[in-house]
């Protein structure tokens, strides 16, 4: 069903080989930053608290944190220059994923 959804939306799905983080550098970098910024700094009392903290991190990472690879601007500002408004996408994520 997922693969059919991707075809319907004209999304190209790519796979990397297991145990080859060099093929998936972007997500590996994100996980490393998330681990040092969140996982190593906080202990959570419950799953709700963990979800809220991780959501705060994700929002900061995408909307405020500057990224050297995109001329020291946030992904949000970078994508706005390319006529993509992430706020509209994230506000409508349930519609996109449904």
C-alpha positions in Angstrom: 0.0 0.0 0.0 2.8 2.4 0.8 4.6 1.7 -2.5 1.3 2.3 -4.4 0.8 5.6 -2.5 4.3 6.7 -3.5 3.6 5.8 -7.1 0.3 7.7 -7.0 2.1 10.8 -5.6 5.0 10.3 -8.0 7.4 9.9 -5.1 10.6 8.1 -5.9 11.6 5.7 -3.1 15.3 4.9 -2.6 16.9 2.3 -0.5 20.4 2.0 1.0 22.2 -1.2 1.8 22.1 -2.3 5.5 25.0 -1.2 7.7 26.2 1.4 5.2 25.7 4.8 6.9 27.9 6.5 4.3 25.0 6.0 1.9 22.6 7.7 4.2 24.7 10.6 5.5 21.9 13.1 5.9 19.8 11.0 8.3 22.9 9.7 10.1 24.0 13.4 10.7 20.5 14.2 11.9 20.5 11.3 14.3 23.9 12.2 15.7 22.8 15.8 16.3 19.5 14.6 17.9 21.4 12.2 20.1 23.8 14.8 21.5 21.2 17.6 21.7 18.4 15.5 23.3 19.1 11.9 24.2 22.4 12.6 26.0 20.9 15.6 27.9 17.5 14.5 29.1 16.0 11.6 31.0 12.3 11.1 30.4 9.7 10.1 32.9 7.3 8.8 30.3 6.7 8.4 26.6 4.6 11.6 26.4 7.5 13.7 27.8 9.9 12.1 25.3 7.5 12.8 22.4 7.1 16.4 23.4 10.8 17.0 23.7 11.6 15.3 20.4 8.9 17.4 18.7 10.4 20.6 20.1 13.8 19.5 18.8 12.4 18.6 15.4 10.7 22.0 15.2 13.9 23.8 16.2 16.0 21.8 13.8 13.7 22.6 10.8 12.6 26.1 11.5 15.3 27.9 13.6 18.6 26.0 13.6 21.1 27.2 11.0 22.7 24.6 8.7 26.1 25.1 7.2 25.2 23.0 4.1 22.6 25.5 3.1 24.4 28.8 3.5 23.9 29.1 7.3 20.2 29.4 7.2 17.4 27.2 8.5 15.8 24.6 6.3 12.6 26.7 6.5 14.2 29.8 5.2 16.1 27.9 2.5 12.9 26.2 1.3 10.9 29.5 1.3 13.4 30.8 -1.2 12.4 27.9 -3.4 8.7 28.6 -2.9 8.1 25.7 -0.5 6.5 26.6 2.8 7.2 23.9 5.4 4.7 25.4 7.8 1.9 24.6 5.4 3.2 21.1 4.9 3.6 20.3 8.6 0.2 21.8 9.5 -1.4 19.7 6.9 0.7 16.5 7.6 -2.4 14.5 8.5 -4.0 15.3 5.2 -0.7 14.5 3.4 -0.3 11.2 5.1 -3.9 10.2 5.0 
